Structure formats: C-alpha cells, structure tokens
Amino acid sequence: MVNLEDMTKEELLEVIRIKDELLKEQREEIEAYRELVEELQEKLGIKYPFPGNGD
C-alpha cells in the first residue's frame, strides 16, 4: 500500500474518482434493494417504510 504523502496530485485524484464510482455503484445497489423490499412488502401486504438515510 502506498502512503498518501507519497502520491502525486494526479494519483490522488484518480483514487478519489475510483472511490466516487464505487460509492455511486453502492448507492445504486441500495436503491435496487429498497425497491425490491418495497415490492415484496406490497405483495405480502406489509408496509414498513424506510426512514431517511438509514436512521
């Protein structure tokens, strides 16, 4: 593993870009799971709405 202090500005920006992309993918997965849960709850006649931001 490389220390942040040893990385160039371009390398740091690339790390940030990669992490942003991973976060975006995870948010999309969470949304897909929420939609699936809501669909299943409707089919089962159950409704437990998600509180905001995982609270």
N, C-alpha and C positions, 0 to 999 in steps of 0.2 A: 504494500500500500504506500502511496506517495503522500507526503505531508503537503498540506495546503500551501504552506510557506514556500515550498519548492516548485509550485506550479506557476506557469505563465498565465497572464490575463486570459489568453485565448483558451487555454486548458480549463481554467476556472469557469469561463462562460459556457464551455461545452458540457461540463459537469452539471451546471445549472440547467441547461437545455434538456439534458437527459433526465434529470430529476423532475423537471416540469412535465415532461412527456409521460413519465411513469405515474405521476400524480394524476394527470388527466385520464390515463387509462384506468386507474383505480377508481376515480370518481365515476367514470362511465360504467364500470362493473357494479359499483354500489347502486347506481340508479337502475341498472338492469335487474338486480336482485330485489330492489324495492318494488319495482313494477311486478315482478313475479310473485312476491309476497302479497301484494295488494290483489292480484288476480286470484290467487289461491284463497285469500280471505273472503273475497266476494263469492267464490264458488262454494265455500264452506259456510257462508252466512255469518262470518266473524268480521268484526271491524275494529282493529287496534291501530289507529293512525300513528305514524312515526312522529315523534317530537322533533323539533328542528335541530339540525346539526348533531344528532346523536346524544342530545341532552336527556 
